Amino acid sequence: MDISGKKISILGAVRSGIGAARLSKKLGAVPFVSDSGPNEKLTDSISILEKEGIAYECGSHSEKVFECDFLITSPGIPTGSAVLTEAAKRGIKIYSEVEFASWFCRGIIIAITGTNGKTTTTSLIAHVLTESGLKCRPAGNIGNAFSEIVLDLEGDEYVALEISSFQLDFIERFKPKFSVILNITPDHLDRYNNSFDQYAASKMKVSENQGPGDTFIYNFDDPNIKARLGKQCMQRLGFSVKNTLENGAYLYDEKMVFASGGKAEEVCNISDLFIKGEHNASNALAVLIAAKVIGISDLKIKKAFASFKGVEHRIEFVRELDGVEYYNDSKATNADSVWYALRSFDQPIFLILGGKDKGNNYDRIKEPVIKNVKKIYAIGSSAQKVFDYFSDIVPTEIKSTLEECVLSARKEAVTGTVVLLSPACASFDMFENYEHRGKVFKQAIMGLN
């Protein structure tokens, strides 16, 4: 597609917005970046824009935003925001950065979405392909923005894209060779008018443009996905930790099995997977399907599964001190993620919970909290909500900072217990993002003596 000379407005001056701006400038368009945040919080982005000679504004979205041929929006801007509502009212086409970058992609796209497990699965896919001698780059919500790498991709190179519902809200022609939906559970309902159906519909869009020759990989065990399956004409393969499938991947007697065309083969043992837990087994089955369809051998899959150590901020072991283990699960931004985290430990847990609430229903984790949690430290803007729900169930204490939580846990946790940051909430009330939150937590832990 030729966009030379096109005037493109880009909302958001962080990673995806900067990537889209730089890509459009390289392709001869005239980008204009607008961010409602203050200049002092965007110093790095402003430096890049000024170096690249890209026009921008901060502090508000002015009338200049609407003087464009089309608009690219960042995932952090709500669909119902005033600026997007006004753009739609004026008939301006709105695209996500992922949609925009895909117009110029020569490589093979593997798109991964779901409420939980996206980062682990995206990283594992990239790891398996790379360890098998293929070229694959992780991008999207992890690593680089898609726009930053898309022009470097060759025709035989894969890109594993972690994609959120926000990015899928504004796709039009985005067509991955492989699409993966890991699960759909309530999340981000504050962005979807408290409508789970709207949120789920956004997730399902990942496969809407696929056709013959493409592959759709989905969680057979998830009723919210199965209820929304249409009559897609692409190859459709499920994965399951509970059921035997004729086509897809499943667990059977501790074996990871791939089935296709009436034949089933044992690829590896579940014990070959370094990362533990049923949720990671499910994620690995999705990866196994993609790898088998691509043509990777069982031995290479097995070796790559064994050498993959997981991702930062996802049930990440930090240190052991006086018999107490400390884990960073800052990426757990919803109750479903916390449910999986709590089930990953047999030891009593001191749990740090809270942040910017996205409409959480804590009924989801009530049972594992009763079973596994010795005490909760509640933080962030949702601290009172956490306290009100859990204080009659388990000892719960409100804390002002993560550092206070760590210091209290140091005094109260005893040998054989776990201190776990798994907040079930977004981080934006106290931190720049979940990575920042996780790093602050780890720094506090490493400072203990």
C-alpha positions as CSV (number, residue, x, y, z in Angstrom):
1,M,0.0,0.0,0.0
2,D,1.3,3.5,-0.9
3,I,0.8,6.0,1.9
4,S,3.3,8.6,0.6
5,G,2.0,12.1,1.2
6,K,-0.9,10.9,3.4
7,K,-1.5,12.9,6.6
8,I,-1.8,10.4,9.5
9,S,-2.7,11.3,13.0
10,I,-1.4,9.0,15.7
11,L,-2.9,9.0,19.2
12,G,-0.5,8.1,22.0
13,A,3.2,8.9,22.2
14,V,4.4,5.7,23.8
15,R,5.7,2.5,22.2
16,S,3.1,1.6,19.6
17,G,2.5,5.3,18.8
18,I,6.1,6.0,18.3
19,G,6.5,2.9,16.2
20,A,3.6,3.9,13.9
21,A,5.0,7.4,13.6
22,R,8.4,6.3,12.6
23,L,7.1,3.7,10.1
24,S,4.8,6.2,8.5
25,K,7.6,8.7,8.2
26,K,9.9,6.1,6.5
27,L,7.1,5.3,4.0
28,G,6.7,9.0,3.0
29,A,3.6,9.9,5.0
30,V,3.2,13.0,7.1
31,P,2.6,11.8,10.7
32,F,1.3,13.9,13.6
33,V,1.5,12.5,17.1
34,S,-0.9,13.6,19.8
35,D,-0.8,12.6,23.5
36,S,-3.0,14.0,26.3
37,G,-0.3,13.3,28.8
38,P,2.0,16.0,30.1
39,N,5.4,16.7,28.5
40,E,7.4,15.7,31.6
41,K,6.1,12.1,31.4
42,L,6.9,11.8,27.7
43,T,10.5,13.1,27.6
44,D,11.9,10.0,26.0
45,S,9.2,9.9,23.3
46,I,9.6,13.7,22.7
47,S,13.3,13.2,22.2
48,I,12.6,10.6,19.5
49,L,10.0,12.6,17.7
50,E,12.1,15.7,17.6
51,K,15.1,13.7,16.4
52,E,13.0,12.2,13.6
53,G,11.4,15.5,12.7
54,I,7.9,14.4,13.5
55,A,5.3,16.9,14.6
56,Y,3.6,16.3,17.9
57,E,1.5,17.8,20.7
58,C,1.2,16.9,24.4
59,G,-1.3,17.8,27.1
60,S,-4.5,17.5,25.1
61,H,-5.8,16.4,21.7
62,S,-6.3,19.6,19.6
63,E,-8.3,20.1,16.4
64,K,-5.2,19.3,14.4
65,V,-5.8,15.6,15.2
66,F,-8.8,15.6,12.8
67,E,-6.9,17.1,9.9
68,C,-5.8,13.7,8.5
69,D,-6.5,11.1,5.9
70,F,-6.8,8.4,8.7
71,L,-6.0,7.9,12.3
72,I,-3.9,5.3,14.2
73,T,-4.8,4.8,17.9
74,S,-2.7,3.3,20.6
75,P,-4.2,0.5,22.8
76,G,-4.1,2.7,25.9
77,I,-6.8,5.0,24.6
78,P,-10.4,3.7,25.4
79,T,-12.6,3.0,22.4
80,G,-15.2,5.4,23.8
81,S,-12.9,8.2,24.5
82,A,-13.9,11.7,23.4
83,V,-11.2,12.0,20.7
84,L,-12.1,8.6,19.1
85,T,-15.8,9.3,19.3
86,E,-15.3,12.7,17.6
87,A,-13.1,11.1,14.9
88,A,-15.7,8.5,14.1
89,K,-18.4,11.2,14.1
90,R,-16.4,13.0,11.4
91,G,-16.1,9.9,9.3
92,I,-12.3,9.5,9.9
93,K,-11.1,5.9,9.5
94,I,-9.5,4.6,12.7
95,Y,-6.9,1.8,12.7
96,S,-4.8,0.1,15.4
97,E,-1.1,0.1,15.1
98,V,-1.1,-3.7,14.5
99,E,-3.5,-3.2,11.6
100,F,-1.4,-0.4,10.1
101,A,1.9,-2.4,10.4
102,S,0.3,-5.5,8.9
103,W,-0.2,-3.7,5.6
104,F,3.5,-3.7,5.0
105,C,4.4,-7.2,6.4
106,R,6.2,-9.6,4.1
107,G,6.8,-12.2,6.9
108,I,4.5,-14.8,8.3
109,I,2.3,-13.6,11.2
110,I,1.4,-15.8,14.2
111,A,-1.1,-13.8,16.2
112,I,-1.7,-14.7,19.9
113,T,-4.5,-13.4,22.0
114,G,-6.4,-14.4,25.1
115,T,-7.2,-13.0,28.6
116,N,-4.2,-14.8,30.2
117,G,-1.0,-16.5,29.0
118,K,-0.4,-14.3,25.9
119,T,3.2,-13.3,26.9
120,T,4.3,-16.8,27.9
121,T,2.8,-18.3,24.8
122,T,4.2,-15.7,22.4
123,S,7.6,-16.0,23.9
124,L,7.5,-19.8,23.8
125,I,6.4,-19.8,20.1
126,A,9.3,-17.6,19.3
127,H,11.7,-19.7,21.3
128,V,10.6,-23.0,19.7
129,L,10.9,-21.6,16.2
130,T,14.3,-20.0,16.9
131,E,15.7,-23.0,18.6
132,S,14.5,-25.1,15.6
133,G,16.6,-23.0,13.2
134,L,13.8,-20.7,11.9
135,K,13.7,-16.9,12.1
136,C,11.0,-15.6,14.5
137,R,10.7,-12.4,16.3
138,P,8.3,-11.7,19.2
139,A,6.6,-8.3,19.0
140,G,3.3,-6.5,19.7
141,N,2.6,-6.2,23.4
142,I,6.1,-7.6,24.2
143,G,9.4,-6.6,22.8
144,N,9.2,-4.1,20.0
145,A,6.0,-2.6,18.5
146,F,5.0,-4.4,15.3
147,S,5.7,-1.1,13.4
148,E,9.3,-1.0,14.5
149,I,10.3,-4.4,13.0
150,V,7.8,-4.9,10.1
151,L,10.0,-3.5,7.3
152,D,12.9,-5.8,8.4
153,L,10.9,-9.0,8.0
154,E,11.7,-11.3,5.1
155,G,9.2,-13.6,3.4
156,D,10.4,-16.7,5.2
157,E,10.6,-15.0,8.6
158,Y,7.9,-15.4,11.3
159,V,6.7,-12.8,13.7
160,A,4.9,-13.9,16.9
161,L,2.6,-11.1,17.8
162,E,1.0,-10.7,21.3
163,I,-2.2,-8.9,20.7
164,S,-4.7,-7.4,23.1
165,S,-8.4,-6.9,22.6
166,F,-7.8,-3.1,22.4
167,Q,-5.6,-3.7,19.3
168,L,-8.2,-6.0,17.7
169,D,-10.9,-3.4,18.2
170,F,-9.6,-1.4,15.3
171,I,-8.5,-4.0,12.7
172,E,-10.0,-4.2,9.2
173,R,-7.8,-6.5,7.0
174,F,-5.4,-7.9,9.6
175,K,-4.9,-11.5,8.4
176,P,-2.4,-13.7,10.3
177,K,-1.3,-17.1,8.9
178,F,-1.8,-18.5,12.4
179,S,-4.2,-17.2,15.0
180,V,-4.3,-18.4,18.6
181,I,-6.9,-17.8,21.2
182,L,-5.8,-19.1,24.6
183,N,-8.8,-18.3,26.7
184,I,-11.5,-15.7,27.3
185,T,-12.5,-14.7,30.8
186,P,-13.9,-11.4,32.2
187,D,-11.3,-8.7,32.0
188,H,-11.1,-5.0,31.0
189,L,-14.8,-4.7,31.5
190,D,-14.3,-1.1,32.4
191,R,-13.3,-0.6,28.8
192,Y,-16.3,-2.5,27.4
193,N,-19.2,-0.9,29.2
194,N,-19.2,-3.8,31.6
195,S,-20.1,-6.1,28.7
196,F,-18.3,-9.4,28.6
197,D,-19.9,-10.1,25.2
198,Q,-18.2,-7.0,23.7
199,Y,-14.9,-8.0,25.2
200,A,-15.2,-11.6,23.9
201,A,-16.2,-10.4,20.5
202,S,-13.0,-8.3,20.3
203,K,-10.9,-11.3,21.1
204,M,-12.6,-13.4,18.5
205,K,-11.7,-10.9,15.8
206,V,-8.2,-12.2,15.6
207,S,-9.3,-14.9,13.1
208,E,-12.1,-13.0,11.3
209,N,-10.0,-12.5,8.1
210,Q,-8.4,-15.9,7.9
211,G,-9.2,-18.2,5.0
212,P,-8.1,-21.5,3.4
213,G,-4.5,-22.1,4.0
214,D,-4.5,-20.3,7.4
215,T,-4.7,-22.0,10.8
216,F,-6.9,-21.1,13.8
217,I,-5.7,-22.6,17.1
218,Y,-8.2,-22.4,20.0
219,N,-8.8,-23.6,23.5
220,F,-11.2,-26.5,23.2
221,D,-11.8,-26.4,27.0
222,D,-13.0,-22.8,27.1
223,P,-16.8,-22.6,26.7
224,N,-16.6,-18.9,26.0
225,I,-14.6,-19.6,22.9
226,K,-16.5,-22.7,21.8
227,A,-19.8,-20.7,22.1
228,R,-18.5,-18.1,19.6
229,L,-17.0,-20.4,17.0
230,G,-18.5,-19.6,13.5
231,K,-18.2,-21.5,10.3
232,Q,-14.6,-20.4,9.7
233,C,-13.1,-21.8,6.4
234,M,-9.5,-22.0,7.7
235,Q,-7.9,-25.1,9.3
236,R,-9.3,-25.2,12.9
237,L,-7.4,-27.0,15.5
238,G,-8.2,-27.2,19.2
239,F,-6.0,-27.9,22.3
240,S,-7.2,-29.5,25.5
241,V,-5.9,-30.6,28.9
242,K,-9.1,-32.4,29.6
243,N,-10.3,-34.1,26.4
244,T,-9.0,-36.3,23.7
245,L,-9.3,-34.7,20.3
246,E,-9.3,-36.0,16.7
247,N,-7.6,-32.9,15.4
248,G,-5.4,-30.8,17.6
249,A,-3.3,-31.3,20.7
250,Y,-4.1,-32.7,24.1
251,L,-2.8,-34.3,27.3
252,Y,-3.1,-38.0,27.8
253,D,-1.4,-39.9,30.6
254,E,1.2,-37.1,31.1
255,K,1.9,-37.1,27.4
256,M,1.5,-34.2,25.0
257,V,-0.2,-35.7,22.0
258,F,-0.8,-34.2,18.5
259,A,-3.6,-35.6,16.4
260,S,-4.3,-35.0,12.7
261,G,-6.0,-36.9,9.9
262,G,-7.0,-39.8,12.2
263,K,-3.5,-40.3,13.5
264,A,-2.2,-39.4,17.0
265,E,1.4,-39.2,18.1
266,E,3.0,-38.6,21.4
267,V,5.3,-35.6,21.0
268,C,6.8,-35.3,24.5
269,N,6.0,-35.7,28.2
270,I,4.5,-32.9,30.2
271,S,7.6,-33.3,32.4
272,D,9.7,-32.1,29.4
273,L,8.2,-28.7,29.8
274,F,10.3,-26.6,32.2
275,I,7.5,-24.1,33.1
276,K,5.1,-25.8,35.4
277,G,1.3,-25.7,36.0
278,E,-1.8,-26.7,34.1
279,H,-2.1,-23.3,32.5
280,N,1.4,-23.5,31.1
281,A,0.6,-27.0,29.8
282,S,-2.4,-25.6,28.0
283,N,-0.3,-22.8,26.5
284,A,2.4,-25.3,25.4
285,L,-0.3,-27.4,23.6
286,A,-1.2,-24.3,21.6
287,V,2.5,-23.8,20.7
288,L,2.8,-27.5,19.9
289,I,0.1,-27.2,17.3
290,A,1.7,-24.3,15.5
291,A,5.1,-26.0,15.6
292,K,3.7,-29.2,14.1
293,V,1.8,-27.4,11.3
294,I,4.9,-25.5,10.5
295,G,6.8,-28.8,10.3
296,I,9.1,-28.8,13.3
297,S,10.2,-32.2,14.5
298,D,9.1,-33.7,17.8
299,L,12.7,-33.8,19.0
300,K,13.2,-30.1,18.4
301,I,9.9,-29.3,20.1
302,K,10.9,-31.4,23.1
303,K,14.3,-29.7,23.4
304,A,12.9,-26.2,23.1
305,F,10.2,-26.9,25.7
306,A,12.9,-28.0,28.1
307,S,15.1,-25.0,27.5
308,F,12.4,-22.3,27.9
309,K,12.6,-20.8,31.3
310,G,9.5,-18.6,31.3
311,V,9.1,-14.8,31.1
312,E,9.8,-11.9,33.5
313,H,6.9,-10.8,35.7
314,R,4.9,-14.1,35.3
315,I,5.3,-16.2,38.4
316,E,9.0,-15.2,38.3
317,F,11.2,-16.6,41.1
318,V,13.1,-13.7,42.6
319,R,15.0,-15.1,45.6
320,E,14.8,-17.3,48.7
321,L,15.6,-15.7,52.1
322,D,15.6,-17.6,55.3
323,G,13.4,-20.4,53.8
324,V,10.9,-17.9,52.3
325,E,10.4,-17.9,48.5
326,Y,9.6,-14.6,46.8
327,Y,7.8,-14.5,43.4
328,N,6.9,-11.7,41.1
329,D,3.7,-12.1,39.2
330,S,3.1,-8.5,38.4
331,K,1.7,-9.4,35.0
332,A,-1.3,-10.9,36.7
333,T,-3.7,-8.0,36.0
334,N,-7.0,-9.9,36.5
335,A,-8.5,-12.4,38.9
336,D,-8.2,-15.3,36.5
337,S,-4.4,-14.9,36.4
338,V,-4.3,-14.9,40.2
339,W,-6.3,-18.1,40.3
340,Y,-3.7,-19.8,38.2
341,A,-0.8,-18.3,40.3
342,L,-2.4,-19.5,43.6
343,R,-2.8,-23.0,42.3
344,S,0.9,-23.1,41.4
345,F,2.0,-23.4,45.0
346,D,1.5,-25.9,47.7
347,Q,3.0,-23.7,50.4
348,P,1.1,-21.0,52.4
349,I,1.1,-17.7,50.6
350,F,1.5,-14.1,51.7
351,L,-0.3,-12.4,48.8
352,I,0.0,-8.8,47.6
353,L,-3.2,-7.8,45.9
354,G,-4.6,-4.6,44.4
355,G,-4.0,-1.7,42.0
356,K,-6.3,-0.1,39.4
357,D,-9.4,-2.3,39.5
358,K,-10.8,-3.3,36.1
359,G,-14.1,-4.6,37.3
360,N,-12.8,-7.6,39.2
361,N,-15.1,-10.2,40.7
362,Y,-13.0,-11.7,43.5
363,D,-15.4,-14.7,43.8
364,R,-13.1,-16.3,41.2
365,I,-10.2,-16.6,43.7
366,K,-12.1,-17.0,46.9
367,E,-11.6,-20.7,47.1
368,P,-7.8,-20.8,46.4
369,V,-7.4,-17.9,48.8
370,I,-9.1,-19.8,51.6
371,K,-7.1,-22.9,50.8
372,N,-3.6,-21.3,50.2
373,V,-3.3,-17.7,51.5
374,K,-2.2,-17.0,55.0
375,K,-2.4,-13.2,54.7
376,I,-3.2,-10.5,52.1
377,Y,-1.6,-7.1,51.8
378,A,-3.9,-4.8,49.9
379,I,-2.4,-1.9,47.8
380,G,-3.4,0.7,45.3
381,S,-6.7,2.4,44.5
382,S,-8.5,-0.9,44.9
383,A,-7.1,-1.5,48.4
384,Q,-10.4,-0.8,50.2
385,K,-12.3,-3.1,47.8
386,V,-9.8,-5.9,48.4
387,F,-10.0,-5.3,52.2
388,D,-13.8,-5.3,52.2
389,Y,-14.0,-8.5,50.3
390,F,-11.3,-10.6,52.0
391,S,-10.9,-9.3,55.5
392,D,-13.6,-11.7,56.8
393,I,-12.0,-14.6,55.0
394,V,-8.3,-14.2,55.7
395,P,-6.2,-11.6,57.6
396,T,-6.0,-8.6,55.3
397,E,-4.0,-5.4,55.8
398,I,-4.0,-2.2,53.7
399,K,-0.5,-0.9,52.8
400,S,0.6,2.3,51.1
401,T,3.4,1.0,49.0
402,L,5.0,-2.2,47.6
403,E,8.0,-1.6,49.8
404,E,5.8,-1.6,52.9
405,C,4.3,-4.9,51.8
406,V,7.7,-6.5,51.3
407,L,9.0,-5.3,54.7
408,S,5.9,-6.6,56.5
409,A,6.1,-9.9,54.7
410,R,9.8,-10.2,55.7
411,K,8.7,-9.9,59.4
412,E,5.7,-12.2,59.2
413,A,6.5,-14.9,56.6
414,V,8.2,-18.0,58.0
415,T,10.3,-20.8,56.6
416,G,8.3,-22.8,54.1
417,T,6.0,-20.0,52.9
418,V,5.8,-17.9,49.8
419,V,5.5,-14.1,49.3
420,L,3.7,-13.5,46.0
421,L,2.9,-10.3,44.2
422,S,-0.1,-11.2,42.0
423,P,-2.2,-8.1,42.1
424,A,-5.2,-8.9,39.8
425,C,-5.3,-5.3,38.8
426,A,-3.7,-2.9,36.4
427,S,-0.7,-0.9,37.6
428,F,-1.5,2.6,36.3
429,D,-2.6,4.0,39.7
430,M,0.9,3.7,41.1
431,F,3.3,2.7,38.3
432,E,4.0,3.3,34.7
433,N,3.1,-0.3,33.7
434,Y,3.2,-3.8,35.1
435,E,6.9,-4.1,34.3
436,H,7.7,-1.0,36.4
437,R,5.6,-2.5,39.3
438,G,7.5,-5.8,39.0
439,K,10.9,-4.1,39.0
440,V,10.0,-2.1,42.1
441,F,8.9,-5.3,43.8
442,K,12.1,-7.1,42.9
443,Q,14.3,-4.2,44.0
444,A,12.6,-4.2,47.4
445,I,13.1,-7.9,47.8
446,M,16.8,-7.8,46.7
447,G,17.3,-5.0,49.3
448,L,16.2,-7.3,52.2
449,N,18.8,-8.7,54.6
